[in-house]
Amino acid sequence: MEKVEDSAEYSPYPKLTPEDVAQPPPPPVGHRDATTMLPESNPYIIPAATAPSSSPKNTMGTVRDVLDKFGKEVNEAAKKTEDLAAF
């Protein structure tokens, strides 16, 4: 009796034809998918409010000021901790 693996029709993987791997035809012009929503009707997209433009230099200055203030507060807290540890 002949094994199935030895037969000429056996293939461990399915045989694909060129039609199996062909690209699908493009959708007709003006066709919209059923899941496509108009941007203005999507509840998860909120249009960005127009904010006054700020220069990168001004933004960097603001960040630097905030970090300086934070650093001073951390320094003061470290000094208080050292004073409490001395007792």
C-alpha positions in Angstrom: 0.0 0.0 0.0 1.3 3.5 -0.9 1.8 6.1 1.7 -0.1 9.4 1.3 3.1 11.4 1.6 4.6 9.5 -1.3 1.8 10.2 -3.7 2.2 12.7 -6.5 -0.8 14.8 -5.2 0.4 15.1 -1.6 1.8 18.5 -0.6 2.5 19.6 3.0 1.4 23.1 2.0 -1.5 24.1 -0.2 -0.7 24.8 -3.8 -1.5 28.3 -4.8 -2.5 29.4 -8.3 -1.7 32.9 -9.7 -5.4 33.8 -9.1 -4.9 33.1 -5.4 -2.1 35.7 -5.0 -3.4 38.3 -7.5 -4.1 41.8 -6.2 -7.8 42.6 -5.7 -9.3 45.0 -8.2 -9.3 48.7 -7.1 -12.6 50.0 -5.8 -14.7 52.0 -8.1 -14.2 55.8 -8.2 -16.2 57.5 -5.5 -16.7 54.3 -3.6 -16.4 54.6 0.2 -16.0 51.7 2.6 -18.8 51.0 5.0 -16.4 51.7 8.0 -15.1 55.0 6.6 -16.5 58.0 8.5 -16.2 61.6 7.5 -13.7 63.3 9.8 -16.3 65.8 11.0 -18.6 63.0 12.1 -16.1 60.9 14.0 -16.6 61.4 17.8 -13.0 60.4 18.6 -11.4 63.2 16.6 -11.5 66.6 18.0 -10.2 69.4 15.8 -7.2 71.2 17.3 -7.9 74.7 18.5 -5.7 77.3 17.0 -3.3 78.4 19.7 -1.2 81.5 19.4 2.1 80.5 17.9 5.0 80.6 20.3 8.6 80.6 19.3 10.8 77.6 20.2 13.0 80.0 22.1 10.1 81.1 24.3 9.1 77.5 24.9 12.6 76.5 25.8 12.8 79.4 28.2 9.6 78.4 29.9 10.8 74.8 30.3 14.1 76.0 31.7 12.3 78.2 34.2 10.1 75.4 35.4 13.0 73.0 35.8 15.0 75.7 37.7 12.1 76.2 40.1 11.7 72.4 40.6 15.5 72.1 41.2 15.3 74.8 43.9 12.4 73.1 45.6 14.2 69.7 45.6 17.3 71.4 47.0 15.3 73.0 49.8 13.6 69.6 50.6 17.1 67.9 50.7 18.3 70.6 53.2 15.3 70.1 55.4 15.8 66.3 55.3 19.4 66.7 56.4 18.4 69.0 59.2 15.8 66.5 60.5 18.3 63.6 60.2 20.8 65.6 62.4 18.5 65.4 65.4 
